[in-house]
Amino acid sequence: MLEKKMKYNSLALINKYISYLWKASNGRGHGVHSPFVYAFIKNVLNAKTKGLGFDAIENYRHQLLSSQNEITILDMGAGADLQGNKSKTIAQIAKRALKPKKYSTLLSRIVAYFQPTQILEMGTSLGITTCYLAQAAPSASVVTMEGAPAVANQALATFKNLGFQNIQLIEGNFDQSLPNYLNSISTIGIAYVDGNHRYKPTMQYFNLLLTKSDEQTILIFDDIHWSSEMEKAWEEMKADPRVSLTIDLFYIGIVFLKKGNKEKENFTIRF
């Protein structure tokens, strides 16, 4: 299948991760001279999340991971082991698609720290990460996009069961839904892109998001070392003159557009 050929194999990913660990800066901030990045490491990467109300979300995650209910889905992006319409159990989908708690809670801490008013997620999956984003900023507008109708319906059930009312789900192909959404807002606060893991669409999303970005906007891209195409996209984002600062955490990459930097800075930090 095309998706499997695109993705690095397990050995290649292990080697990539070892290389990342070798060159990454200390995860406690030692030797990091940027005050902004040091504060980010201290107050976001290493902040404690205990007691922030995530128990209900994690309990629901466990329910999804054990659910044998079947749905028929059409996966529109790269990175799936599905092709065309196929029936899968919710547990099978959850094991493949749900972001680990470590990264879900990190995304929540990023939102809690920067408190954006507009949050966009591209790639809803079953809605767990969406809930983490919404939990951190109850007064924010959280919009999430999902291409597979049956998966979107399961995400809506997640939001309802967990009681989230500040989430709007937009179903459909990102090529249409993203421009339509961006035309309806003035500025994006935080965007988390976990969709089509190919070079061309990733760069299209990046450039579209920049049309509604300002120096407070934060763009977060999932699986930046997942394939050679994603690594190519990540390198181009880092080099883009509109980008002032990037942080590579291996499984996700964070892009900042703040104007205070005299020179572009690219950090690789152990997480």
N, C-alpha and C positions, 0 to 999 in steps of 0.2 A: 504493500500500500504506500501511497505517496507520503502520508504523514509519518510513517515509520522510517522511511528513507531520509526524510528531512531531519529528524531528530538525531542528535548524537547518541550513540549506543552507550550502554552502562559504563563500560571501561573508559570511554572517552570522557564521559561526564565526571567520573571519579578523578581522572587526571586533571580535568579542568578545575575541579574543586580543590585538589591538592595545590595546584598552581595559585589559586585564589588565596588559600590559607598562607602560602609562602610569602606572597607580596602584600597581604592585607595589613593595614595599620592595626595597632593594638585596640581591641574592642572596648577598653576602658578610657581611651582618649589620650594615653601617654604618647607624647611626641607629635600630637596634632596641634598645629600653631594657629589654625583658624578659630577665633572665638565663637563664631556661629556654629561651626561643625563640632567643636568641643561641647558647646551647650546642647547641641542635638544629641550627641552621644550620651551625655550625662542625663538629660531630661526626657529623652525619648527611647533611645536604644536600650539603656540600662534602667529605665524607670520600672517600678514594680506595678503590676496590674491587679494584684490581689485585692479583692473587695470592691471591684468596679462593676459588679453586677453581671459577670459573664457566665455564671453557673447555668442559668436557664438556657443560654445559647449552646453551651457545651453539652448539656443534657439532650437537647434536640439534635445536635450533631450525632450523638451516639444512637439516637433513634433512627436517623437516616442511614447510618452505617450498618444497621441491622435489619432494615426494612427489606422484605422480599417481595413487596408489591412491584409489579412490572409496568413500565411505560414504554411507549414507542417514540423514539426521538430521531431527529435529523440534526446532526452536528454540522455546523457551517464553517468551523475553523480548523486550523491545523492543530495537531497535538492530541487528537482523539484516537481511540482505537476502534472508532465506529465509522461506518461508511454507508451512506444512504439511510433508509428507514430500518431500524432494528429495535427489537424489544430487549430491554435490559432491566434488571431490578434496580430499585433506587439505591440499594447498598453498593451495587457495582458502579453506578454513576458517582456516588459519593466518594468511594475509595479512589477513583480516578481524578475527580474534579475538585474536591474540597481542599482549600488551602489549609495547611497545618495550623494548629492553634498558635504556635510561635509567631507565625507571620500575620495571622488574623489579629492577634492582640497588638502586634507592632503597628499595623495599619490603624487600629483604633487609637493607639497612643499618639500617632502622628496627627490624626484629626483632633484629638483632645488638646494637644499642645498648640496647634496653629488656629483652631476654631474657625474654619471656613464657613461661609454661609451657603455655598453651592458645592455639592459633592457629586461627582459622576463616577460610576463604576461601569466598565465595559466588559461584560462577561459575568452574568449573575450566578450561573450554576444553580445550586439549590438554595441560595440565599443566606448562607451562614456568614460569609464575609460581609455581605451587605448589612446584616444586622450589627456586626461589630462596628462598621462605619457609622451607622445610624445611632448606635448606643452612645458614641462618644460626643455627638453634637445633636441633642434632641430638637433644638430649634432650627437646625439647618435643613435645607432642601436636599434630599438624597434621591438621585435618579440613577437607576440601574438598567442596563440594556442586556437583553438575552435573545439570541437568534432562534433557539429551539423552542417551539410552542409548548410542548409537554413539560420540558424542564422549567420554563417560565411559570407554568401553572403550579408546579411543585414549590417554586420559590415563593409564589403568592401565598400558598398554604403555610410556608415557614413564617412569613411576616405576620400572618393572621394569628397563628398559634402562639407566637412570641409577643404579640401585642404591639407591633411597631406600626405607627400611623404616619410617620414622616418619610415614607419610602414610596416613590413612584416607579413602577416598572414599565419600560417601553420594550415591546416585543417586535422583533423584525431584524432584517439584515442591517449591520452597522453602516454599510455604504449609504443607506437612506436615512436611518434613524439618527446617526450622529450629526450630519449637517442640519437636519430639521431641528434637533434639540439645540444646537449651538445658535441657530437663528432666533431662538426664543429667549435667550439670556444675554446679559451684558458682559459678564465676566465669570470664568470658572475659578473655583477656589482650589479644590484638589480633584484630580482625575486619576483613577486607578484602572489601568488597561490590562485586562487579562482575557484577550479575545483571540483573534486570528494571529497565530504565531508565525507569520511569514514576513519577509522583509518589506515588500511593497505595501501591503495594507498597514503594517505597523508605522511606516513612515508617513502614510497618508493620514492616519489618526493623529500622529504627532504634529504634523503641519496644520491640520484642521484645528486641533486644540489650541495651538499657538495663536490662532486668529481671535480667540476669546480669552487670552491670558494677559496678566499684568505681572508686575514684579513680585506680587504675593502668591502667584499661582505655583502649585507643586504638581508635577506630573510623575506618576509612579508606574513603571512598566514591569510586568511579571515575566519570569523565565528569560532573562536577558542573555543567559549562556546556554539556552536550550538547544540551539542549533547554530550553524554558521550564518544563516540568514538573520537570526535574532542578534547575534554578536555584531554583524555588519551594521544593523540598524542602531544598536547601542553606540557603536563607535561614531556613527554619523550624528547622533544626538549630542554626544559629548563635544563634538567639533563644531556644532552649530553656533554661529556668533550670537544668537539670541539667548543661549544658555550660559549662565555664569558659574554654575556649580553642579557637580553630579556626585552621587554616592552610590558605589557598587557594593551591594550586600550579597552578591552571587545570585541568589534566587530572585531578587528584585533589584531594580535600579531606580534611583530617585533623582529627579531633575528639578533644579531650582532656577528661577529667572531673576532673582533679586539683583538690583543694580549697584549695590555697594561695593562689589568686588572690582578692584583695579585690574586684576588678571583672572582669567578663567582657572578654576580649580577642579580637579577630578580626584576624588578620594575612593580608595578601596578599603573597606573597614570590615574587620572580622565580626561576624554576628552569629 
